[in-house]
Amino acid sequence: MNIEELRIYPIKSCAGVKVQEALVTKYGLALPSDPRIYDRRWMVVKDGRQLSQRVLPRMALIQPSFVKDGLLIQAPNMPDLFISVSTLPKEIMHCHCWDDPILGLRYDDNVSQWFRTYFESDNEIDLVVFDEKQFAARPSKDKPDFPNVAKDHDVAVYHDICPMHVCTLESVIDLNTRLEKKIKVCNFRPNLIIKNLDKPYMEDCWREIEIGEVKLRWISPTLRCLLPTVDQETGIKDPNQEPWKTLRRYRLKPDIYGIKALFGIYLGQIDDSKTISGTIHVGDLIRVTKEEPDFWTKN
């Protein structure tokens, strides 16, 4: 088994960026050439609350790219927008990511106007950035809607629950045998895409893995909402709510996880003494060091 792709999504719910290598940090995957750029460090908010493709599927067409000292943001029929990481904004904004309060630094009105123009909205829409030097991240543990085994050191910034998300190609291939319209793995927006499993869904039972010097542990399965129904290349939702409906036919474990289907897994660092665990690369081998083979039969 090895890594097929690595993706960093610098802005929550916007397009991701493929990279050949990434730092594994407590805040998620980061750019080795500039660790100030990391996964879900930025978030688009309306009145301080997160916006996502669940409500605004056209967010999928907002494409960041990595340039010197920041991000270049592009979108259809919009001018390019540069976001600096060398100089952060000063205004502190009280935000919510899901039900969790979290702080962010708000960019100026020119940035806000860019997003309002793109969304054709008069609402108060802003871009915020997380500053780990002055703000506390959100704990991953104790989430009633997302049962997990997170520890005290497991945190998320503007991620849903956990900073590292894994999907496997074999599981997507199996899912596609059940779908009339095939989908791509990018619909699920994983950070690590892994291939060459012996069979689909083996990742359900992984509890600890090693990628070179990096050691990661399972925190929870990924519970699926409607976001994967958004085509990440067109920004259009599937009218039949696929693959959400199909996943709910065969990927439920209701005693623990309720009505949401399971697809993919969340991982966190094993070593809580390190902010950065190491570097991983496309092509790296995956070694599973601990499994829970009775996951689906155990209550």
N, C-alpha and C positions, 0 to 999 in steps of 0.2 A: 504494500500500500504506500502511496506517496501523494504529495501535494500537487494537484493539477493547476490550481489558481490561488492567488492571494488577492484580496480586495480590501481596500480601505474606503470607508464612506465618511469623509470628513464632516459633511453636513447631514444631520439626521433627516432621513426620508428623501434625500436627494440622491443623484446617481453616484455610483462608486467608481473607484479608480483601480485598475489592475496594476499590481506591482510585482517585481521579480523577487524581492526580499522585503522583510518587515521585521521591526523590533517587536518583541512580545513584552508588553508592559502591563502594569496593574490597571491602566486605563484603556487597554486594547492595543490593536496593532498601530504602530507608528512608523513614520518614514525614517529610514536609517540616516539619510542625508540631512534631515531636519526633524528631529524628534518632537519639535513643537507642533508638528502636524500629525494628529492622530485621529483615530476612529471616533466619529460622533462628538468631536470637540465643539462643533458649532450646531446651532439649532435655530430654526425659524419658528417664531411664536406669534400668536394673535392674542393681544391683551395679556401677554406673559405666559400663555399656555401653548404647548407644543402643537405644531401643525404636522400633518402626516399625509401620506398618499391614501390613507383610508378615506379621507375627506377630499383631498386635493390630489388626484392621481397625476396631474401634470407636473407635480414635483419631481417625478421620475426623469423629466427632461431637463432639469437643472443640473448641468454637468460641471463639477469642479475639475480643475487640473492643478498639478503641483508646479509652481514656478518659484523663482528665487524669492525668498522671504515671504512666501504666502501662497494664496490660492487665486487662481483665475477662474471666475464663474461665468459660464455661458449658458444661454437658453434661446429657444427659437424667437426670432424677431426682437431680440434684446441686445443692447450694447454690452461689450465685455465689462465685467466688474472685478476689480482687483481688491483682495482682502489681505491686509498685511498681518503677519505674525510678529514682526519686529516691534511694532508699536500697537499695543492693545488699547481699545477705548477705555474711558475712565468711568462712565456712568454705570453704576450697579443696578441691575434690574432683578426684581424678585419674580421668579418663574416657577412653573410647574411642569414636570415631565411625568405624565400620567398623574397619579395623585400625590406624588412626592414633591415637596418644595425644594428648589435648588436655585442658586444664584447664577447670574450671567452678566457679562459686560455687554452693554448695548451699543451697537454701531450707530453712526449718525444718521440724520434724516435722509441724506442722499442714498444710503444703502437701503433704508426702509422704503423709500420711494421706488427703488428698482424692483423690489419684491412686490409692492402694491401694484405697480404697472404690469408686471408679468401676470399676476393673478387677477388683474382687472378688478381691483377691490379698493374700497375707501376705508376699510378697517385698519386698525392699528396693528400693522404687521412689522415685525422687527427681526433682525438677526442678532443673536447673542453668541458669545464665546465663553467657554469655561476657563477659568484661571486657577489652576491647581495650587498656585502659590498662596492664594488668599481664600479660596472657597473649599468647602468640604464636598466630596462626592456623595452620591446616594448609596446607602447600603443595599446589597443584593439580597440579604437574608430577610426572613420574616415578611414574605409577600403572600397574603392569603390567596390572591388570584393566580399566583405563580409558585406553587409548592416547589421547594428546592432544598439543597443541602449546603447552601453557601455558609461560609465562615465569616468571622468579624472583619477580616481583611479584604473580603470580596466586595468590590464597589463598582458602580457604574456612573458614568457622567450623564450624557444624554441618550444612552442606550436604553432599550426597554427594561432589561433586567441585569444583563451580564455583558462584559465587553468582548467576548470571543464566541463566535457562532460558527458551527461546522455543519456542512452538508456533504453528502457523498453522491458521486455520479451514478453509482449503481442503484441507489434508492430513487433517484429522479427517473432513471430509465424504467424501473419497475412501475413507478407511478404513471409514466406515459403510456404504458400498455393498457391502462384502465381509462385513459382520456381520449375523447374524440379529437380534441385539438391539443397537440403536444405543447409542452411548456419547456422553458429553459431553467437551468439551476439558478440563474440570476433573479428569477421571480422571488426566490426565498431570501435573497440579499445576505448570503453568508460571507464571512471573512475568509474561512478556509474551505476550499473545495477539494475533496479527497477522492482518489480513484483507485481502481484495482483491488476492490474488496472481493472476497470469495463469493459473497452473496449480498443482496440488498438488506439494508436496515441493521447490519452488524453494529453500526455505531450506537444503536439503542443501548447496548450492553457494555460499552466502554466506560470504565470508571477512572482509569489513569492512562495517559499516553506520554510517550517521549518523542520529541522531534529534535534530533541532535542533542544539544545540552539543555533544551527547554523541556520542562516537565509540567504537564497540565492535568487537571482533574475535572471530572464531571460535576456540574452544578445542578443541571436539570435538563429534561427534554425541552425542545422549543415548542411552545404551544401556539398553534396557528390561528390567526385572525383572517380577515379578508384581504389583507395587503397583498399576498401572493397572487390574487386575482388580477392585479395590475400588470399589464405588459410593460416591462421596464424599457422597451425600445420605442413604444408609441405613447405611453402615458394614458392608456385606455383600459378601463376595467372590463373583465370578461362579463358579458351579459348573463351568462349562466352560472356565475359565481364559482367557476372552476379555477383551480383545483380544490377549492375549499370543500365543496359538497362531496366530492369523491373521497377526499382524505377522511372525512367524518364517517364514511361507511366502513372503514377498516383500520383506522389508526387512533381509536379512542381507548383510553383507560379511565373510565368515568369514576371509579371509586376514589381515585387520587386527584385526577386532573380535570374532572368535570366534562363539559361539553366540547372542549377544544381538542382538535386532533393534534397528534404528536408527529413532528417531522423535523429532523435535525437535532443537534444537542448544543447546549451552552457549556463552555469550559472556563476555568479560572486557573490562576497560578497555584502551584503547590507551595512554593517557598514564599512566605509572606515577608521575608526580610529584604526582598529585592523589589525595587521599582521596575527594573528591566530584567527579564529572565534570560534573554539572549536574542539571537537573530535566526529566523527561519527563511527558507528559500523555496521557490517553485522547484519541484523535483525531489525535495527532501523525503526520506523514508519515514513512515509512521510506525512506531513500535507500541503495541498495546501491552501494558504491564499489569493491568488489573481489569477484570470484567465482572459483570453481574449477570450470568447467563439466564437466571430465572426472573429477570425483570418483568416480563409480560405475564407470568403466572403468579407472581407474589403480590399480595395486597399491601 
